[in-house]
């Protein structure tokens, strides 16, 4: 029986897939779980060294100490159409999140304005009471 390219890739992936919590990188740190947001591998789960981002930031200073532990947790997307569809979904999701955050900020500003108006109204009522007494 001849395996297709995808079946062969899936078997390789399945033989090394490890979702376990005790997976450690070459630094002996617990490997962190993340989801790729690149256009080449959108939505794919992976585990990697928690120091990897720090190493990139200080690449010149820590070049020899770089831990490059990385492991995909799911199989590759089967073709370019899937990649493009997943990427479009991530872009739309990011736009929705940005829109939601903007609306939440606007609500905070409106709430603050309402509180300020209530305080000012209270101050005006106090002034009216004081003026009427005189």
LINBELJO-V889387 format. One record per backbone hydrogen bond with DSSP energy under -0.5 kcal/mol. CO is the residue of the C=O (numbers start at 1). NH is the residue of the N-H. If there is no record, write none. Layout:
co = (CO:CO)
nh = (NH:NH)
This chain:
co = (4:5:6:7:8:9:10:11:12:13:13:20:23:25:29:32:34:36:41:44:45:45:46:47:48:49:51:52:53:54:56:58:58:62:63:66:69:71:79:80:81:82:83:84:85:86:87:88:89:90:91:92:93:94:95:96:97:98:99:100:101:102:103:104:105:106:107:108:109:110:111:112:113:114:115:116:117:118:119:120:121:122:123:124:125:126:127:128:129:130)
nh = (8:9:10:11:12:13:14:15:16:16:17:23:31:28:25:48:46:43:44:36:73:74:34:71:32:52:55:56:57:58:59:61:62:65:66:68:49:47:83:84:85:86:87:88:89:90:91:92:93:94:95:96:97:98:99:100:101:102:103:104:105:106:107:108:109:110:111:112:113:114:115:116:117:118:119:120:121:122:123:124:125:126:127:128:129:130:131:132:133:134)
